[in-house]
């Protein structure tokens, strides 16, 4: 939506394809907020320093500096689009909260539903913009390239095939340029804070089209997902710890001081590993996040959505600790792009969680994700405006999707079983703590799964679940390959067989290069 609105403002016509609705995304579920150095005691340089520290030696300074410098303008742009953020008690300034890894209060928020406030504001602007056409229920299958259809000339992106979920038919969408804004791949794991749409579609499509991917071993596990049988994927915001929340064992003992001098405000990878360690050491199903020692009115004012959801489940957060567990939350690697969102394939651009820009390094600093979407959305729109004249040529129509040699699927249980198996072995073998043996087992399992998926994909008409499973299995393979390539522990990647971290001057990104065949 950031890209589309900025292109429309330049007079460009944009089609926005959404798997469900444009509001269905991890962005809308974000609670904490969006980081920007706008406080009187803050500066972009301090924001840069905190981002570099969290990234554990793998951040690209040019990307970090660009994003930190552009953050205040991003907040102003969002406000101009109608986003309403929480203000101080006297109403004279935006209220800022603090999250793990931040040395200052710099997180702009809308209570504890910041993503919802931003996405809803942008969606309203999109709906009112005549140059933007929204096509809901369009699940992208694959990118169309000149190499794929044998059109000759230099390879470039020409559009995409998508499954129309309502009719079950495949539609060919021709476009001068395509922007991937498909989010991450945390549904690869059994436990995740992400919505069901986070199946790595953009990463998988870009790889199949010939684009490099990088650093997919760095999967951020959010430390505090609500642990309750009726609370699917409900995140307990980082800001709860920022406002004084303490992590406790069942006996009430606080354990984070044993793991890091920053206690509960340590970066997410450290907190998640500490919780994982304590749960495995004690055989616990969860730990507890307690903010009941804070004044009740302030807690309810800061976290009304969290308090309401917990209340529905019989938990009063002003009086009781919240049961929590870590869960897969954010994909720090992805499709390689430059700082304007351009990928390796001419005509293809990408923004947000599906990308690797160098911003996040080995661990994303809290609340840099929504910021990334807005800053790189603006950069990609500017780049597209410059590139579009040269991309306007090519075939007017794309070849129709060929279903002449397939039949209707006859065993849906195969897809469901493979999906469940994939997510379970990724959680067990490629989770918070890894070993060489676990990664070998995961690699073997995913190879067998992909053989079954390929056979199924080649013989039966595609379905929503089959497309997503195909993408998840591919991203799982790429994640495993990245993890096997890193012979150290750094940031979000911890391998017991390589527990030490190489010196920062030896730190390298893990880059994978695909082999593309025509046809």
PLY file of the C-alpha trace (Angstrom):
ply
format ascii 1.0
element vertex 519
property float x
property float y
property float z
element edge 518
property int vertex1
property int vertex2
end_header
0.00 0.00 0.00
2.92 2.36 0.66
4.23 1.74 -2.86
0.80 1.88 -4.51
-0.26 5.17 -2.90
3.00 6.89 -3.80
2.81 5.66 -7.41
-0.82 6.75 -7.71
0.20 10.19 -6.44
2.52 10.30 -9.47
-0.36 9.44 -11.81
0.50 5.77 -12.24
-2.18 3.08 -12.45
-1.63 0.24 -9.99
-3.21 -3.19 -9.49
-3.00 -4.49 -5.93
-3.39 -8.27 -5.66
-4.19 -9.67 -2.21
-4.40 -13.31 -1.16
-7.35 -12.50 1.09
-7.97 -8.81 1.77
-5.35 -6.08 1.76
-5.84 -5.74 5.53
-4.89 -9.41 6.11
-1.21 -9.23 7.03
1.37 -9.35 9.77
1.52 -5.55 9.51
-2.05 -5.25 10.74
-1.33 -7.58 13.66
1.69 -5.55 14.81
1.10 -4.23 18.30
4.20 -2.36 19.45
4.61 0.42 16.91
7.08 2.04 14.52
10.54 3.21 15.54
11.63 6.80 14.84
14.14 9.06 16.56
11.87 12.02 17.25
12.35 12.40 21.01
14.30 15.35 22.40
16.96 13.00 23.82
17.21 10.90 20.67
18.82 11.08 17.22
19.05 9.00 14.03
22.65 8.22 15.01
21.47 6.60 18.25
18.78 4.69 16.31
21.52 3.48 13.95
23.70 2.37 16.87
20.89 0.32 18.46
20.00 -1.29 15.12
23.63 -2.23 14.48
23.98 -3.68 17.98
20.86 -5.82 17.58
22.00 -6.97 14.13
25.08 -8.64 15.65
27.64 -7.50 13.10
25.70 -8.28 9.90
23.73 -5.07 9.30
24.68 -3.05 6.24
25.37 0.43 7.57
24.14 2.18 4.42
20.72 0.51 4.74
20.50 1.24 8.46
21.47 4.89 8.05
18.97 5.41 5.25
16.10 3.95 7.26
16.94 5.75 10.51
17.31 9.09 8.72
14.00 8.66 6.89
12.04 7.55 9.97
10.69 10.96 11.07
9.43 11.66 7.53
7.81 8.22 7.48
5.85 9.06 10.63
4.76 12.38 9.12
3.65 10.64 5.91
1.60 8.08 7.84
-0.09 10.85 9.81
-0.88 12.63 6.53
-2.52 9.41 5.32
-4.79 9.39 8.36
-2.92 7.22 10.89
-3.74 8.37 14.42
-1.05 7.69 17.00
-1.24 7.91 20.79
-0.24 11.31 22.13
1.11 12.47 25.48
-1.33 13.33 28.25
-1.22 17.04 27.39
-1.65 16.28 23.69
1.40 18.29 22.64
3.49 15.42 21.25
3.41 11.80 20.19
3.74 9.38 23.08
6.88 7.25 22.76
7.43 3.85 24.33
10.57 1.75 24.62
11.18 -1.81 23.51
13.96 -4.36 23.83
17.26 -3.29 22.27
16.36 0.42 22.18
18.41 2.81 24.29
15.72 5.51 24.11
11.96 5.78 24.03
11.42 6.02 20.26
8.49 3.75 19.41
5.51 5.68 18.03
2.34 3.69 18.66
-1.44 3.66 18.62
-2.13 2.12 22.04
-1.29 -1.57 21.46
-2.92 -1.86 18.03
-0.40 0.17 16.04
-0.38 -2.03 12.95
-4.16 -2.00 12.77
-4.24 1.79 12.97
-1.67 2.13 10.17
-3.10 -0.51 7.85
-6.67 0.66 8.27
-5.67 4.25 7.48
-3.76 3.23 4.35
-6.53 0.85 3.25
-9.03 3.70 3.43
-6.77 5.83 1.25
-6.33 2.97 -1.22
-10.10 2.46 -1.43
-10.57 6.15 -2.24
-7.85 6.24 -4.91
-9.27 5.76 -8.46
-5.86 4.83 -9.89
-5.54 1.78 -7.59
-7.53 -1.37 -8.36
-7.67 -3.90 -5.53
-8.14 -7.54 -6.52
-8.91 -9.64 -3.45
-8.71 -13.41 -3.33
-5.81 -13.61 -5.79
-3.17 -16.09 -4.66
-0.03 -15.59 -6.74
1.37 -18.85 -8.11
4.45 -17.83 -10.06
6.05 -14.87 -11.78
5.99 -14.77 -15.58
9.35 -14.02 -17.19
10.56 -13.84 -20.75
12.73 -16.91 -20.06
9.73 -18.85 -18.76
7.59 -18.24 -21.86
10.48 -18.33 -24.34
9.96 -14.74 -25.50
13.64 -14.13 -26.23
15.81 -11.18 -25.31
17.12 -10.31 -21.87
15.20 -11.99 -19.09
12.70 -9.75 -17.27
9.48 -9.98 -15.29
6.26 -9.63 -17.29
3.62 -10.28 -14.64
2.26 -13.16 -12.60
-0.13 -16.07 -12.65
-2.60 -16.11 -9.76
-5.29 -18.47 -8.54
-8.66 -16.77 -8.24
-9.82 -18.32 -4.99
-13.51 -17.72 -5.69
-13.67 -19.42 -9.09
-10.73 -21.79 -8.79
-9.35 -20.58 -12.13
-5.87 -19.29 -12.87
-5.59 -15.70 -14.11
-2.64 -14.22 -16.02
-1.86 -10.68 -14.83
0.30 -8.68 -17.27
2.25 -5.77 -15.75
5.06 -3.45 -16.74
6.57 -4.10 -13.32
5.79 -6.28 -10.33
6.40 -5.46 -6.66
6.47 -8.29 -4.13
5.16 -7.25 -0.71
4.21 -10.72 0.46
5.59 -10.73 3.99
7.56 -13.49 5.66
7.46 -17.26 6.02
6.84 -17.97 9.69
4.04 -20.43 8.88
6.96 -22.74 8.09
6.97 -23.35 11.85
4.48 -25.11 14.09
4.14 -22.17 16.49
4.01 -18.65 15.08
2.59 -15.22 15.77
1.88 -14.71 12.06
-1.44 -14.93 10.21
-2.17 -17.92 7.96
-1.12 -15.91 4.89
2.58 -15.81 5.89
3.70 -18.71 3.70
6.79 -17.27 2.01
5.11 -16.90 -1.39
7.17 -13.95 -2.62
10.49 -15.47 -1.55
9.67 -18.75 -3.30
8.42 -17.09 -6.50
11.46 -14.82 -6.75
13.82 -17.78 -6.25
12.09 -19.78 -8.98
12.35 -16.72 -11.25
16.12 -16.51 -10.76
16.63 -14.09 -7.85
19.17 -14.59 -5.10
18.09 -14.94 -1.48
20.16 -14.29 1.62
20.31 -14.84 5.40
17.20 -17.00 5.71
18.76 -18.80 8.67
17.92 -15.75 10.78
14.36 -16.49 11.88
13.27 -14.24 14.72
11.32 -16.02 17.42
9.25 -13.55 19.39
9.79 -14.31 23.08
6.22 -13.79 24.21
3.31 -15.39 22.41
0.25 -15.97 24.62
0.18 -19.60 25.76
-3.44 -20.74 25.87
-5.34 -23.44 23.92
-7.85 -20.84 22.73
-5.31 -18.14 21.80
-4.01 -18.95 18.33
-1.05 -16.76 17.32
-1.80 -13.96 19.79
1.28 -11.83 20.41
2.07 -10.16 23.73
3.83 -6.98 22.65
7.49 -6.24 23.31
6.22 -2.98 24.82
4.90 -4.87 27.87
8.51 -5.58 28.81
9.43 -2.05 27.78
6.96 -0.72 30.34
8.38 -2.87 33.14
7.04 -6.38 32.54
9.10 -9.13 34.20
9.62 -12.69 33.00
9.04 -15.28 35.71
9.12 -19.02 36.22
6.06 -20.77 37.66
7.48 -20.35 41.17
7.67 -16.57 40.69
11.46 -16.42 40.25
12.73 -13.83 37.78
15.27 -15.45 35.43
16.40 -12.89 32.82
19.08 -11.39 35.14
20.79 -14.80 34.94
21.09 -14.52 31.15
21.83 -10.90 30.24
22.65 -7.63 32.09
19.88 -5.88 30.16
17.36 -8.23 31.80
13.96 -8.20 30.02
15.11 -5.42 27.68
17.72 -7.60 25.98
17.21 -8.15 22.22
14.65 -10.73 21.19
17.09 -13.50 20.26
18.62 -13.46 23.74
15.25 -13.37 25.50
13.81 -16.15 23.31
16.82 -18.42 23.92
16.66 -17.72 27.66
12.99 -18.72 27.76
13.69 -21.82 25.64
16.54 -22.78 27.98
14.45 -22.35 31.14
11.49 -24.25 29.68
13.67 -27.20 28.61
15.71 -27.20 31.81
12.64 -27.27 34.03
10.31 -29.21 31.74
7.88 -26.28 31.73
5.19 -25.73 29.11
5.53 -21.94 29.40
6.93 -19.07 31.45
5.09 -15.98 32.70
5.19 -12.27 31.84
4.10 -10.18 34.80
3.20 -6.47 34.73
0.77 -6.61 37.66
3.19 -4.63 39.85
2.51 -1.55 37.70
-0.39 0.82 38.34
-3.52 -0.83 36.91
-4.88 2.26 35.17
-1.63 2.80 33.30
-1.44 -0.85 32.25
-4.98 -0.79 30.86
-4.35 2.53 29.09
-1.19 1.26 27.40
-2.40 -2.24 26.57
-6.19 -2.22 26.13
-6.23 -4.84 23.37
-3.93 -7.25 25.20
-5.88 -6.78 28.42
-9.20 -7.41 26.65
-7.99 -10.59 24.92
-6.50 -11.95 28.13
-9.68 -11.07 30.01
-11.66 -13.17 27.52
-9.47 -16.11 28.55
-9.84 -15.46 32.28
-6.54 -13.62 32.81
-6.52 -10.21 34.51
-3.13 -8.76 33.52
-3.37 -6.09 36.25
-3.41 -8.84 38.88
-2.04 -12.00 37.23
1.02 -12.97 35.15
0.47 -13.87 31.49
1.55 -17.38 30.35
3.86 -17.02 27.32
6.06 -19.07 24.98
8.38 -18.14 22.10
6.98 -18.42 18.56
8.32 -17.85 15.03
7.73 -14.19 14.32
9.85 -12.58 11.61
11.91 -13.63 8.59
15.07 -11.49 8.68
16.40 -12.76 5.33
14.71 -12.91 1.96
14.92 -11.79 -1.65
18.05 -9.71 -2.24
17.31 -6.12 -3.29
19.21 -2.88 -3.53
18.24 0.13 -1.43
15.53 1.04 -3.96
13.80 -2.34 -3.82
15.14 -3.64 -7.17
15.83 -7.39 -7.36
18.16 -9.33 -9.67
15.35 -9.63 -12.26
14.56 -6.49 -14.29
10.94 -5.48 -13.78
10.73 -7.17 -10.37
10.90 -5.23 -7.11
10.31 -6.25 -3.50
9.69 -4.48 -0.20
9.14 -5.41 3.43
9.62 -8.71 5.22
10.09 -10.79 2.05
13.34 -8.93 1.32
16.97 -8.85 2.32
18.31 -5.27 2.25
20.93 -5.50 4.98
18.79 -3.53 7.43
18.18 -6.26 9.99
21.46 -8.17 9.95
21.37 -11.23 12.18
18.47 -9.94 14.29
15.80 -7.29 13.68
15.53 -4.49 16.21
11.97 -4.22 17.53
9.62 -1.90 15.58
11.97 -1.45 12.63
9.69 -3.65 10.50
6.75 -1.27 9.93
9.31 1.47 9.42
11.05 -0.60 6.75
7.79 -1.01 4.83
7.20 2.74 4.62
10.79 3.81 3.92
11.52 1.19 1.26
8.00 1.57 -0.11
8.84 5.20 -0.85
12.23 4.25 -2.29
10.75 1.57 -4.55
8.06 3.94 -5.83
10.74 6.46 -6.76
12.81 3.80 -8.52
9.77 2.50 -10.41
8.95 5.97 -11.63
12.43 6.14 -13.14
12.38 2.60 -14.56
8.84 2.33 -15.95
9.48 4.04 -19.31
12.00 1.34 -20.20
9.73 -1.46 -18.91
6.61 -0.49 -20.87
7.51 -2.68 -23.88
6.79 -6.39 -24.28
3.86 -8.70 -25.15
0.39 -7.28 -24.52
-0.92 -10.61 -23.26
0.58 -13.52 -21.39
0.10 -17.18 -22.38
-2.88 -18.80 -20.69
-2.25 -21.20 -17.81
-1.99 -24.76 -19.16
-4.20 -27.31 -17.35
-4.51 -29.73 -20.27
-2.56 -32.54 -18.59
-3.85 -32.41 -15.02
-6.90 -33.76 -13.18
-8.79 -32.77 -10.06
-6.92 -33.68 -6.86
-8.06 -36.93 -5.31
-6.26 -37.01 -1.95
-6.45 -33.68 -0.12
-5.22 -35.49 3.00
-1.77 -35.76 1.39
-1.39 -31.98 1.34
-2.69 -31.60 4.91
-0.38 -34.31 6.22
2.69 -32.90 4.46
1.93 -29.39 5.74
1.76 -30.67 9.33
4.94 -32.74 8.97
6.87 -29.79 7.52
5.94 -27.41 10.30
6.71 -29.96 13.02
10.18 -30.94 11.82
11.08 -27.30 11.18
10.11 -26.49 14.77
12.03 -29.47 16.17
15.16 -29.31 13.98
15.49 -25.72 12.69
14.12 -23.83 15.68
15.60 -21.60 18.37
18.54 -23.94 19.05
20.02 -26.05 16.22
22.67 -28.75 15.72
24.32 -30.20 12.63
22.46 -33.48 13.10
19.10 -31.73 13.41
19.77 -29.75 10.25
20.77 -32.93 8.37
17.53 -34.58 9.42
15.51 -31.56 8.36
17.29 -31.47 4.99
16.48 -35.14 4.35
12.84 -34.69 5.36
12.29 -31.61 3.19
13.83 -33.33 0.15
11.34 -36.20 0.47
8.46 -33.78 0.94
9.43 -31.77 -2.13
9.48 -34.91 -4.26
5.91 -35.69 -3.18
4.80 -32.09 -3.68
6.35 -31.90 -7.16
4.56 -35.08 -8.22
1.26 -33.79 -6.86
1.76 -30.35 -8.41
2.49 -31.86 -11.82
-0.53 -34.15 -11.94
-3.41 -32.33 -10.28
-5.13 -28.99 -10.55
-3.67 -26.55 -8.10
-5.42 -25.51 -4.92
-4.78 -22.81 -2.34
-3.25 -25.30 0.12
-1.03 -26.92 -2.52
0.39 -23.56 -3.67
1.19 -22.52 -0.11
2.67 -25.91 0.77
4.90 -25.80 -2.33
6.17 -22.36 -1.30
6.65 -23.29 2.35
8.64 -26.40 1.47
10.93 -24.40 -0.83
11.52 -21.67 1.76
12.14 -24.37 4.38
14.80 -25.89 2.10
16.45 -22.50 1.59
16.36 -21.81 5.34
18.02 -25.15 6.08
20.68 -24.59 3.40
21.47 -21.15 4.83
21.68 -22.58 8.36
24.02 -25.37 7.23
26.27 -22.83 5.52
26.86 -20.79 8.68
29.61 -22.30 10.81
29.15 -20.04 13.81
26.41 -18.83 16.14
25.31 -15.25 15.52
22.17 -13.31 16.35
19.09 -15.42 15.74
21.07 -18.44 14.52
22.39 -20.61 17.36
24.07 -23.93 16.57
25.39 -26.02 19.47
28.08 -27.47 17.19
29.36 -23.96 16.38
28.65 -22.04 19.62
31.23 -19.28 19.05
30.76 -16.11 16.99
33.37 -15.21 14.41
34.99 -11.76 14.68
32.85 -9.09 13.02
35.47 -8.49 10.34
34.90 -12.12 9.26
31.11 -11.87 9.33
29.51 -12.68 5.99
25.97 -12.82 4.63
24.72 -16.23 3.53
23.81 -15.79 -0.15
22.17 -18.53 -2.25
22.11 -18.38 -6.05
19.44 -20.26 -8.05
19.84 -22.04 -11.37
17.12 -20.95 -13.80
15.99 -22.99 -16.76
13.76 -21.76 -19.57
10.29 -23.25 -19.98
0 1
1 2
2 3
3 4
4 5
5 6
6 7
7 8
8 9
9 10
10 11
11 12
12 13
13 14
14 15
15 16
16 17
17 18
18 19
19 20
20 21
21 22
22 23
23 24
24 25
25 26
26 27
27 28
28 29
29 30
30 31
31 32
32 33
33 34
34 35
35 36
36 37
37 38
38 39
39 40
40 41
41 42
42 43
43 44
44 45
45 46
46 47
47 48
48 49
49 50
50 51
51 52
52 53
53 54
54 55
55 56
56 57
57 58
58 59
59 60
60 61
61 62
62 63
63 64
64 65
65 66
66 67
67 68
68 69
69 70
70 71
71 72
72 73
73 74
74 75
75 76
76 77
77 78
78 79
79 80
80 81
81 82
82 83
83 84
84 85
85 86
86 87
87 88
88 89
89 90
90 91
91 92
92 93
93 94
94 95
95 96
96 97
97 98
98 99
99 100
100 101
101 102
102 103
103 104
104 105
105 106
106 107
107 108
108 109
109 110
110 111
111 112
112 113
113 114
114 115
115 116
116 117
117 118
118 119
119 120
120 121
121 122
122 123
123 124
124 125
125 126
126 127
127 128
128 129
129 130
130 131
131 132
132 133
133 134
134 135
135 136
136 137
137 138
138 139
139 140
140 141
141 142
142 143
143 144
144 145
145 146
146 147
147 148
148 149
149 150
150 151
151 152
152 153
153 154
154 155
155 156
156 157
157 158
158 159
159 160
160 161
161 162
162 163
163 164
164 165
165 166
166 167
167 168
168 169
169 170
170 171
171 172
172 173
173 174
174 175
175 176
176 177
177 178
178 179
179 180
180 181
181 182
182 183
183 184
184 185
185 186
186 187
187 188
188 189
189 190
190 191
191 192
192 193
193 194
194 195
195 196
196 197
197 198
198 199
199 200
200 201
201 202
202 203
203 204
204 205
205 206
206 207
207 208
208 209
209 210
210 211
211 212
212 213
213 214
214 215
215 216
216 217
217 218
218 219
219 220
220 221
221 222
222 223
223 224
224 225
225 226
226 227
227 228
228 229
229 230
230 231
231 232
232 233
233 234
234 235
235 236
236 237
237 238
238 239
239 240
240 241
241 242
242 243
243 244
244 245
245 246
246 247
247 248
248 249
249 250
250 251
251 252
252 253
253 254
254 255
255 256
256 257
257 258
258 259
259 260
260 261
261 262
262 263
263 264
264 265
265 266
266 267
267 268
268 269
269 270
270 271
271 272
272 273
273 274
274 275
275 276
276 277
277 278
278 279
279 280
280 281
281 282
282 283
283 284
284 285
285 286
286 287
287 288
288 289
289 290
290 291
291 292
292 293
293 294
294 295
295 296
296 297
297 298
298 299
299 300
300 301
301 302
302 303
303 304
304 305
305 306
306 307
307 308
308 309
309 310
310 311
311 312
312 313
313 314
314 315
315 316
316 317
317 318
318 319
319 320
320 321
321 322
322 323
323 324
324 325
325 326
326 327
327 328
328 329
329 330
330 331
331 332
332 333
333 334
334 335
335 336
336 337
337 338
338 339
339 340
340 341
341 342
342 343
343 344
344 345
345 346
346 347
347 348
348 349
349 350
350 351
351 352
352 353
353 354
354 355
355 356
356 357
357 358
358 359
359 360
360 361
361 362
362 363
363 364
364 365
365 366
366 367
367 368
368 369
369 370
370 371
371 372
372 373
373 374
374 375
375 376
376 377
377 378
378 379
379 380
380 381
381 382
382 383
383 384
384 385
385 386
386 387
387 388
388 389
389 390
390 391
391 392
392 393
393 394
394 395
395 396
396 397
397 398
398 399
399 400
400 401
401 402
402 403
403 404
404 405
405 406
406 407
407 408
408 409
409 410
410 411
411 412
412 413
413 414
414 415
415 416
416 417
417 418
418 419
419 420
420 421
421 422
422 423
423 424
424 425
425 426
426 427
427 428
428 429
429 430
430 431
431 432
432 433
433 434
434 435
435 436
436 437
437 438
438 439
439 440
440 441
441 442
442 443
443 444
444 445
445 446
446 447
447 448
448 449
449 450
450 451
451 452
452 453
453 454
454 455
455 456
456 457
457 458
458 459
459 460
460 461
461 462
462 463
463 464
464 465
465 466
466 467
467 468
468 469
469 470
470 471
471 472
472 473
473 474
474 475
475 476
476 477
477 478
478 479
479 480
480 481
481 482
482 483
483 484
484 485
485 486
486 487
487 488
488 489
489 490
490 491
491 492
492 493
493 494
494 495
495 496
496 497
497 498
498 499
499 500
500 501
501 502
502 503
503 504
504 505
505 506
506 507
507 508
508 509
509 510
510 511
511 512
512 513
513 514
514 515
515 516
516 517
517 518
